[in-house]
Structure formats: C-alpha cells, structure tokens
Amino acid sequence: MDDFEIELKMGFLEEAAQGITDTEQCFLSLENDPSNPDTLNKIFRLAHNLKGSSKAVGFDQMGAFTHELETFILKIKNGELPASRNVISTLLACTDFVTQMISGLKENLQAQFDIQPFLDQIEKASIPETESAPNQSEEPEISTPPEEVSAEPAVDQLSSPEAVLATAEIQTELQSHQEPKPIMEIHENVVPLESKKESEKQAPLKATEAVGIKATNANPAKDDSIRVSVSRVENLLNFIGELVILQSVVKEQAMKTQSLEIKKTLHQMEKVTKEVQDVAMSLRMVPVKMTFQKMQRIVRDTALAVQKEVNLKIIGEETEVDKTVLEKINDPLVHLIRNSVDHGIETPETRKANGKNEKGNVTLAAYHKSGKLFIEVKDDGAGLDSEKLIRKAIDKKIIKPDTKLTEEQAYQLIFAPGFSTKEVVTDVSGRGVGMDVVKTNITDLQGEVLIHSKKGEGTTFQVILPLTLAIIEGMTVTYGEDRYVFPFNHVHETLRPSKTDIQENTSLGQTLMLRGDNMPIYKLGDFFGKKSSHKMDEMIALVIRTGPMPFAIWVDDILGQSQVVVKQLGSELNGFKGVSGCTILGDGKPALILEPTDLVKRKLTRSAA
Amino acid sequence: MSDNVKYLCFSLGVEEFAIPLLSVREVLGLPEVTPVPQTPTHFLGIMNLRGRVISVMDLRTKLAIKPAVNTETAVIILDSGGFNVGMVVDQVNSVQEILPEELAPKPTLESGKANEYVVGVYKKEDHLILMLDIARALSLEDKNLINNQKTVA
C-alpha cells in the first residue's frame, strides 16, 4: 500500500467517524420524531455516502455492511418499516459496529470483521412488526411532486446501479417476509404488496433526490469548516508566542531611536499581533455540541436499562471550550448523566405517586460565566437525602460515626471512592467508581463540582471548568537564580511575615502563624535542593489553600502576574511530580510551572520514607 | 550522492564524533538554558526553540569527556523518532560523506564509558572519527530522567 492510498484511507476513516456520529444523532432524533422526512433524508444521505466512499477507498467489508444498512434504512424511509424502538436499537447497534470497524481499521488498515451477525440482526429487524407504531400512518407515503420526476433521467444514471440493487432486494425481502401472510391481515399502514411495487418505483427517485441535493450543494452551511490537526495549531501558537517576544525586543530597540514613525508603526503592529494571538487561541476552542449530543445516546441506553422514561434537554450546545478540556470531560459527563438517570430520576410509578410526570427530565446545560465554563447536569428526581448519605458513609467506614457534616459536605460524600447508595451492583451503577472518576477528572482539570439538591425536586451537579488549559494566570516568582511560575488560582494570598509570625520548631519544622491559623511553611528551594542568598525577613510567603491542608511557601520575590502559555515538558521529563509543565517568559527563557500541592506531597512522602 | 551517507562531525574535547545527518534537525549556538531540578548531571535544562520548549543535554558530561577550553559551544537539535532534544557539543566541524564500506568496526576495547555508544570508526586523514549511536549515547530509551524518590541535600 503506498502513502497516497494510506492517506486516502485514513482521510476516509476520519470522515466516516464524523459521519457515523451524525448518523447516530439522527437515529436518536428519529426515535423522538419517527416521521420527520428531513431526518430520514439526512440519514439516507449519510448512509449512502458512507457506502459509496468506503467502497471507493477499498474497504470492501465496510462497503458490504453499509450497503445492507442503507437498504434497511431505505425501507424505513419508504415507510415499509416503522421506526420503532426495536428498529432504532438495531440501527444504533449498527452504528456502534461501524464505529468499531472504523477504529479497528484506523489501527490496522487490513483489519477484517465478522459482519454476518449484524447482517442477521438487520434481517431480523427488517421484518415489519404487524403491530407497528401508530404514528407510522402519518408518514407521507408516495407524495412525489411532478417536477421531481422530470429530474429522474439525469440523476438516475448517477445512482441507478445501487438503487436498482436496493430495489431488487426490497422486492425479494418483501416477498419472502410477506408472502406467508394474507395481504389483508397486514396492518393498514403497511402498504399492500401491489402498491408497494408502485412505491418502489419511487425509491430510486428518492435516492437520486439525495444525490441531487449533494451535487447542487443546496446545503452550503454544512462544509464551511476545515479540519486542522492540533499540532499545527500548536505550532502556530508557538510561532506567535515567539513573535510577541521578538516584538518586545524591537520595542526596546526602538526606544533608543528618535524616529516617531517607527514607534507609531510598532504600536500598530502590537495591536495586530494581539489580534492574531487571540484568533490563534480561539482556534483551539470547539463547541461542546459533539460531546453533548453523545449524551443523548447515554440517556437513552441507561433509561432503557433501568426501565425509566427520561427526556434529555440540551441547552447551550454552541458554548465553546478548549478541545483538550472537552476531551477530558467526556467521561465525567457520562458518569454524571448515568448517575442522574439511574439515581436521580425515580421510577415511573414513584413519580406518578408523587404527582410528577412519569417521564423524568435531565437537563444538560453549558454556559460561560466570569471566564469559566459551567456545565450543569440537572434532574427533576428525588433529590439527595443527606441523612441517608451519611448513614451509608458510616456503614462503608468512609467517615467516622460521630462526624458532623453540613448538607453540602454530605452531598460531596457521593464522590468518595467506593461509595454507592445502591444495594445491588448492576450494569449501570453500584460499584462506587463513577462519581469518584468525575471528581478526579474534574480536579485534574483544575475544576470543581458543586452539588445543589432539594428533596423531592431534583439535583443539580454544577461543574466549573477553566475554558482552556493552554493559558493560565500565573504568578512568576524567583528563588535563588531561578524563576518559577505558580498557577494563580493556587495562591490564596501573599505576605511578608514578621519574625514573630514564624515559629521555629524542631519537631514540626517552621510554622507560620496567620490570623490564628497555624500552617507549615517550606522554602521553595527545599523541594529542589536549591539555595537562596536571601534572608528570611526579605522573603515573601505564598499561602496555598487548594490542597487538603493549608501551607505556605517561601520565595525570594514576586516578579509579577501574567497570563502564561502552558507547554508540555518533553517525555524525558515525564512524571516530574510538582511540575505541571513549563512556559516561556517575556524574555524568551523557559520557566517551570509548579503544582504546589504536589510539591508538598512529594516532600512529605520523602520525609516519611 | 544520497543523504543516507552524510554525517555531521563534531568535537567533544579533542575527540571527533559523527552522527547521521538525517537525525539532525538544526545546529545553533547555545542559548540560555533553564535548569531543571532533580535531573541527572548531563541534563542541562530546558531551552526555548522558537516557541517550543525542548530539553538540552550535555553530551560531554554524559560520555565523561573533558570539555575543551576556549571553544565555542553549540547545540545540535536532534530529531529522534518524532521528539526533539538538544545536545551540547564543543564544536561542530563539518558534514562528511562516509560510504558504508569506508566504515571500520570499532576496535575491541576494554570497556570504557563511551564504548557501547560507538558503532564504528572512520579514518579521516590522520585521526579517527567515532560513529555514535546517538539515541543510545543519550540513553533516550530510558526516557524518564526524573528521579522522584532521590533525596536531595
């Protein structure tokens, strides 16, 4: 296989992955609105594209499978099959399988798959249920306006082979499945065989209709974006960062000249650079839409598994966030959503008994507020029972029996590892892992989770996240000859303690007494084995309160506070505890970004060893 | 003449070494380097390469070769399997074409520290150029240089 072919195939797989996600979304919306012709057309178009291009790049198995899938979808589109829950489940299973194929092929372009079980499943589902959904009758069966007929000969050539093939198959399938049954017994909305043949004549037309739309590009909004790899965006950002540094050098040099013109031009240039930097930064931002829409599926499957009726409402799916952040919130969101459906929403009977609508509601909302991303997962279920939580936590020995907790603290118990209010471990939940994952992942992202709950009215999980991990507000400090950056959100306050605030104590080490609080204070250099020539009374203490225990760190001086671009250290420096990355300071020299709580953790484990 | 037989020759102290030119991304003067605590002595620190942060190692310390006095110091930026690392040498000398048949196997020596990194020798006029397996010389395979457990004074 030559490079070109590989590139072609990889390109297709990228596209297919996108296509299949779209298809899944359509299936889900089809379930809610089974007769929407737009959705049906879109599905058919997507399936058709998938089939066509998978065959074109030489993935024959995928081509064969998607061909069957297309045939199946065509039946739904033509109203031969009702879009029942069963059918949708089959379709979703098929999209899962195609997703599997795609990721399998991405790893190994020669990968082979066993498509037969799914073909059987499709075939099984292709048999129209006689007690088909009532809304099926609303389906516009054969309503082709005459002007579309005129388009037939031209477009027919484009798609006729497969369309004819599809038609032929429908015919055979129809015969095999329907022949045993007397025509009249079939439910009225299933079109009798005679008129079915009529509608089959329309089938190629509908297929060509889709092709026609594609060819004339009647849907221009669809493709106004391009895919760019993250590394290219990062490269761009790196160069812009360098440009900014060079610019400040030029600015210094320009100060020495008398030329007003140069200064003026430079000033304009600064503005432009700033704009360019902002634009480049925004390239990393993507809407939460993709991730949010995946949750439709999670809600559906979870609700089915626990036999509840749950409706998911999505708000603010256009809200943008850094791609890396978005990738990392997928898992926590899945857990939160499942938690809401499984634990939050009551069973339909309980809901009815409590005078609520049998169908539960879960709302997934995203919005920006004061430079942060807020994501809310809200259910209108039973709410959290803090007493029950505390009892359970005592049972599981997570807290001591006599612990006094506020409501909020009790709610936070559900994030404890191993904690679950469920008595029985099911497929969906009960192991007490999920919420622990939520907390850990969100904390890793420098975010937090708040819980609001009202008994009988529901629970809201509020996830607060930084918009990007690429830029942080940093405080640059010096110690000895080196400069370090502390993430600003970790520094609670800075002060220059007087001699009386500091207690030297052999067993506890240095202790800072601050407004009645006693906390350990460490020299920054002690973590690294560095020395500073500064005397204690010239130094500044940073108070850190983000960890489990407050503590303070001595630094020589604070140089300033600024936004810094976070860069990863090379893989040879992986596992450097206490250092989360590095950045390039205004003068072009790199500096390490410190994670104060990890620094102390490391120190503690070391002194314990 | 294909690129495959081109080698970059450089000096460490008074000795001359060569690495395949294809593994070299660029050569530059030694910029300011920010030291990183708790790294081996041959790890000089991190530097800014046009907006990217890359690690810099001192090949002289690593191979236990005494640095030359009064020579300019250069950094060779290596491109090794997708990741970049800087390598400090005393002086970059030339690009040399060396055909495979001109290479001699390294003489059997008693084990020296630099010995295992040498994959062959090339005789240039009056002196020998040692061919380095650079990935091995910098121990790039054991990528994790941080010793979290090491107690520092």
Interface residues (C-beta under 8 A of the other chain):
Chain A: L237 N238 F239 I240 G241 E242 D482 R483 F527 F528 G529 K530 K567 Q568 L569 G570 S571 E572 L573 N574 G575 F576 K577 V579 C582 I584 G588 K589 P590 A591 L592 R602 R606 A609
Chain B: E32 T34 P35 V36 P37 Q38 T39 G45 I46 M47 N48 R50 G51 R52 V53 I54 S55 F83 N84 V85 L140 K143 N144 L145 I146 N148 Q149 T151 V152 A153
